[in-house]
Every structure is written in structure tokens, then in C-alpha cells.
Amino acid sequence: MSFVRNRTVVRRRRSLAVLFAAALAASAAPAALRAEVTGAASSAEFSDVRIGGDVSAFTLDNGLEVVVIPDRRAPVVTHMVWYKVGAADEEPGNSGIAHFLEHLMFKGTKEHPAGEFSKVIAELGGEENAFTSDDYTAYFQRVAKEHLETMMQFEADRMANLVLTDEVVAPERDVVLEERRMRVDNDPSARLGETLDSMLFVNHPYATPIIGWPDEMARMSKEDAIAFYDRYYTPNNAILIVAGDVTAEEVRTLAEKTYGQVARRAEPGPRQRPNAQDVPGLRTVTLRDANVKEPNVRQAWLVPSYNTAEGEEAPALDLLSQILGGGANSRLYTKLVIEDGIASSIGCWYRGTALDRSSFLIYGVPKSGRDLDDIAEAARAVIDDIVKNGVTADELERAKKTLLAQAIYAQDSQSSLARLFGAGLTSGETIEEIRAWPKRIAAVTAEDVQAVAARYLTGTPVTAYLRGPADNKS
């Protein structure tokens, strides 16, 4: 969801497949070429694709990790700094501080007062943004190649020299509180999403909203922000990713000249969090609101992420998500929308890019006159059929080709590649694991998909109903 200053709170971690899908949607590749690749090639032909091409990495003396992704097609670069800290790293009772600090990072330093960095980027014809998630906070700029050093100078400066005063912090706290009112408190769907997360992630900080709980947000202070900044915004807790018309040698020279001068001022330590717990019993929630125009139902299960999965469970979950709810050919769409006519839309998401256990979610919108329970029961039957009878070779191959084609077209966007590596590396994956994702997808068998469905989707899900005032069902 977009917020003030075009910055973003990322709601929950997504899988590599979802990130690739976003890149494909933004790809400049002609539709005909996409259709040709998706329709003509077998998944085996994609298995040797390596994400990012000639990726290289090194570490500066102060601990800053650097990843370089060459892209020679245009004289531009995407410059991103990823901090290995997000909302799930906050202390209990201090929710929202990671996102709040993201806002405050635009308030200037002694060398560069508030607004100067953004003004320079605009004058250079560049783009900028920042976003906060459960597991990371990231800042980026996209500029012409010759301005890369300038971006590094500004970003390295605010990594070490942020200046905060009560006069700056208090108004920005009000801005964030207003964001919450606009984007969450006034949005029934967003409020229900927070409740679902709190019920699904029992004993785990993913249950806490990234933007924070209102009463805790209202207490955030300058001291809270500075303490969080001093603990986590140190070069040995950050990853610099540069994608574009550069070489590793060029980036190393500039990085040592700029970021290399930033002192290592803290040791954040290991990211140890309590485990999300599977708890027994039926967990359902219903939210009614007069503003609901389109009721929907959501069912969510705890599943492993790429970082926590055993063997090839995560790629199998990616493919299960595609087979179940990945478009008009999916099991859920075919059964509930086309054949039974009980849903107007249906789909699912596997959020695999996470440091800890994550979620698998099915959502559906009923056709007029049908109830949300009809969708929930029918979706359960589709899952049970996969658990009992597995998936066909044809639908598995179709799912593989779709995901692998997305991986190919993700290469068209240097900013998408930078985001893929940044999200993965800050969530426990390695460069080699990210690059080898197509091979892992291609190797998944029908038995693998059936096994993860049986292991993770047979338990009782957390079910959330969003209903309007005219719906008299409980």
C-alpha cells in the first residue's frame, strides 16, 4: 500500500514466484513473445536459467555486503540499500518503529538538510522510494550511471549522520498515525487482514502490523527512533545492491570511497524470534462494515518459507499455489467460477520469501446470492482432491512453464532483479539459492506437490469473513 512521500509498507513477504510475476507484469517484452515462450517451451528448457546473469558480491572492511548485477542495456543504475531489520525485529510494545524510522530517514543530516537528497534526485531526473517489511527496510534510487557516486554519498551520509529533533519527530509521528487511519482504520479489508495475521501467527511478531498498533505508535519518541537507528543502521547490518550499467570493480571503488568510510557502530546480533505455533481448534473471525461492497472469505495456513522449508518443500508450495489459484486455468477458478458459478473471483498466494514460517492463503469473492461459506467449503473440496489424488502431469508442467517464464522476463527489469536479491538475502537466502530458483522449480515432481498439500493444507485454517451490513449470516 502506498503511503506519504511515495513510500511503501510491504504487507507480508512474498514468494519468488510472486515477485517474478510482478516483474513480468511490468516487463516490456511483447505479449506475443511471452505467449510464445510460455506456450512452446517445456519446463526442462528453462531449468538452466540463472537469475541475474553475472552477479558478483564482496564485503567491505566495515561489514557492508555488496551485490552487483550488471545490465548493459541502458546507461542507468538502480542503487538500493537494504537493512536487515524490519517490523518483526521490534521490541514488544514498540510496534511501528521500523516504519517510523523509514520516514525519519528523509529528515536530513548535518551535511544535507531535510529535502536536499530528494531534491537532487528530482533535478537529476531520477526516481526514489523506500519500503518497510517484516524482515527488512530498503531505500533505493534509479538514476543515470554517472550519478551513482552521488547516490552513494547521500545514502552513506544518512546511514551514519541522521539528525533528529523533537520538532521533526512529533509532526512525522502524526503523519504516520494519519496513514494508519487512512489505509487501515478506514479500510475494512485491511482491518480484517490485521486480525487474520494476529490469529495465524500465534507467538510470533508477524502477528503485529508493520505500521504498528495505534496506541504504541502514539507513544513513539525521538529516543525510540535514535535507539533503533543506532542499533540496526550500521554497515555490518546492511546490503548494498547495484544493478545496471556497471562493473563489480567500478562499484567496489565507489563503495569503498563512500560507504567504506562509515564506521561499524553496533553489533545487532542474531535474529532470534519465537516460533509461530500451530494451535488446535476452530479459529474464525467475521468483520461487518457498512462500507463493504464486495464480501470475501480468506483461509490461511502456516507453512514454511524458503528459509525454513525442508528440502524442496518451498518450490513445491510455489507450484501448488499456481495450480490451485494461479489464474483462469487453476483448479479453484475452474471449479468455483466456471463450473459451479459460486464465486466471481478466487485465488491464492504463497508468501515464501520470509525469514521465519509464513503463510499460504486462499481468498474468494462470491457471486450474487451465494454465501461465503459456499466458497470456503468448495475450496476445501478442491484441496482435498489434490491431497487424495495429486495433480496431473499437464497442470504441473503448465504451472512450471508459467513460473519459469516469469523468471526469464524478470531479467528485463534491473530494479525488479535488485528487489529479488534484496528481499531474498535479507530473508535468509543466499545468492546461489536465488539464482538457482528456476532449476529448483523445474525439478519439483507431482508427488512433491501432493506431499506439501497433504502436510500443510489438511489442518484447520484460520478463516476470515468480510461481510457487508446486508449479509445476515454470522
Disulfide bonds with the S-S distance in Angstrom:
none
